[in-house]
Amino acid sequence: MQTRHGKAYVPGMMWATLQTDAYASVILRRVVTFLGVPDDVAAGVAKRMERQQVHYDGEHHYDVILDEQALYTNVGGPEVMRGQMERLLSDLDLSSLHLGILPTTTEVGVVPMPGFNMYDGQRVHYELVSSGVDVTDPDEVALHDRAFAALSSAASYGDAAGDLISKALAFWSKG
């Protein structure tokens, strides 16, 4: 990956670079089915898993905020979600990752917005249903950085984030 410092706000699902292979398989299968595109799920999952190596190379850093809802959006059922919560708990200690969870009931100093990714403070990317949009105007990028800061100041980090993830793990472990 070219980006050395990325930021991501992901309201309803797991950020791709934190997904387990099972979670990624479900997501990519849904994309193939919904869009009616050629089935390249196995290759897509392999590429997604390969990209995750940025967490271990010592050259990249990512600030990621997930809405608490992302911990409960059912992607693939309880088994997939348990594995995903376990993965998040193990990733909390990565030096390359600053993972925040935005609690559902927390007041945030910015209007609700769709998720976005920021790349080295130069570009903002939005994923749409079938394509993506890039924002590169410096004033717009600066506004997104301010929005991310507001989300970040409301998010829970460290042990507090771990508590929210553990609560979700307990939910998915009911049986």
C-alpha positions in Angstrom: 0.0 0.0 0.0 1.2 3.5 -0.8 -0.5 5.2 2.1 1.8 5.6 5.2 -0.8 7.2 7.4 -4.5 6.4 6.8 -7.7 7.3 8.6 -10.9 5.4 8.3 -14.4 6.0 9.6 -16.6 2.9 9.1 -20.1 3.2 10.5 -21.8 -0.1 9.7 -19.2 -2.8 9.1 -15.6 -3.8 9.6 -12.9 -1.9 7.9 -11.5 -4.1 5.1 -8.0 -4.2 6.6 -9.3 -5.6 9.8 -11.6 -8.3 8.4 -11.1 -12.0 9.0 -11.1 -14.1 5.8 -14.5 -15.5 6.8 -16.0 -12.0 7.2 -14.3 -10.8 3.9 -15.6 -13.9 2.1 -19.2 -13.1 3.1 -18.9 -9.4 2.1 -17.3 -10.1 -1.2 -19.8 -12.9 -2.0 -22.6 -10.4 -1.4 -21.0 -7.9 -3.7 -20.6 -10.5 -6.5 -24.2 -11.6 -6.0 -25.7 -8.1 -5.8 -23.8 -6.6 -8.7 -23.8 -9.7 -10.8 -20.1 -9.4 -11.5 -17.7 -12.3 -12.2 -17.0 -14.5 -9.1 -13.5 -13.5 -8.0 -14.3 -13.9 -4.2 -11.3 -16.2 -3.5 -8.8 -13.8 -5.2 -10.4 -10.8 -3.5 -10.2 -12.4 -0.1 -6.5 -13.4 -0.8 -5.7 -9.8 -1.8 -7.5 -8.4 1.2 -5.5 -10.7 3.5 -2.3 -9.7 1.8 -3.0 -6.0 2.3 -3.3 -6.6 6.0 0.4 -7.2 6.2 0.8 -3.4 6.4 -0.1 -3.8 10.1 3.2 -5.7 10.7 5.8 -3.9 8.5 6.5 -1.0 10.8 6.0 1.6 8.0 2.3 2.2 8.2 -0.1 3.6 10.7 -3.9 3.7 10.7 -6.4 5.5 12.8 -9.7 3.7 12.5 -13.1 4.4 14.0 -15.9 1.9 13.9 -19.4 2.7 15.0 -20.5 0.3 17.7 -23.1 -0.8 15.3 -20.4 -2.4 13.1 -19.9 -4.9 16.0 -23.5 -6.0 15.6 -24.2 -5.8 11.9 -24.7 -9.5 11.2 -22.3 -10.5 8.4 -22.3 -14.3 8.1 -23.9 -15.3 11.4 -22.6 -15.8 14.9 -19.6 -17.9 14.1 -18.2 -15.4 11.6 -19.0 -12.5 14.0 -17.3 -14.3 17.0 -14.2 -14.7 14.9 -14.3 -11.1 13.8 -14.7 -9.9 17.4 -11.8 -12.1 18.5 -9.7 -10.6 15.7 -10.5 -7.0 16.8 -9.6 -7.8 20.3 -6.2 -9.2 19.2 -5.6 -6.2 16.9 -6.2 -3.7 19.7 -2.5 -4.1 20.7 -1.0 -3.5 17.2 1.4 -0.6 17.2 0.3 0.3 13.7 -3.3 0.7 14.6 -5.2 3.2 16.7 -8.7 1.6 16.9 -11.6 3.5 18.3 -15.2 2.4 18.8 -17.9 5.1 18.6 -20.5 4.1 21.2 -24.0 4.1 20.0 -25.2 6.5 22.7 -22.3 8.9 22.6 -23.1 12.4 21.4 -20.8 13.5 18.6 -20.0 17.1 17.7 -20.6 16.5 14.0 -23.6 15.6 11.8 -24.1 11.9 11.0 -22.2 11.0 7.8 -21.3 8.0 5.6 -18.0 6.3 6.2 -14.8 7.4 4.4 -11.1 6.8 4.2 -8.4 9.4 4.2 -5.0 8.7 2.6 -2.0 10.6 3.9 -4.1 13.8 4.4 -4.2 14.2 0.6 -7.3 12.3 -0.5 -10.6 11.2 0.9 -12.4 8.2 -0.6 -16.0 7.1 -0.4 -17.3 3.7 -1.4 -20.6 3.8 -3.2 -22.9 0.9 -4.1 -20.9 0.1 -7.3 -18.0 2.5 -7.5 -16.1 5.0 -5.4 -15.6 8.8 -5.2 -12.3 10.6 -4.4 -12.1 14.0 -2.9 -8.8 15.9 -3.3 -9.7 19.5 -2.9 -7.5 20.7 0.0 -10.4 22.5 1.7 -12.6 19.5 1.5 -9.9 17.2 2.8 -9.4 19.6 5.7 -13.1 19.4 6.5 -13.0 15.6 6.5 -10.0 15.8 8.8 -12.0 18.0 11.2 -14.9 15.6 11.0 -12.6 12.7 11.8 -11.2 14.6 14.8 -14.7 15.1 16.1 -15.5 11.5 15.7 -12.2 10.5 17.3 -12.8 12.7 20.3 -16.1 10.9 20.9 -14.8 7.4 20.3 -13.6 4.9 23.0 -10.0 3.6 22.8 -7.9 1.1 24.6 -9.6 -0.8 27.4 -12.9 1.0 26.8 -12.9 -0.1 23.2 -12.0 -3.6 24.3 -14.9 -3.6 26.7 -17.3 -2.7 23.8 -15.8 -5.4 21.6 -16.0 -8.0 24.4 -19.6 -7.1 25.0 -20.3 -7.8 21.3 -18.3 -11.0 21.5 -20.5 -12.1 24.4 -23.6 -11.2 22.3 -22.4 -13.3 19.4 -21.4 -16.2 21.7 -24.9 -16.7 23.1 -26.2 -20.0 22.0 
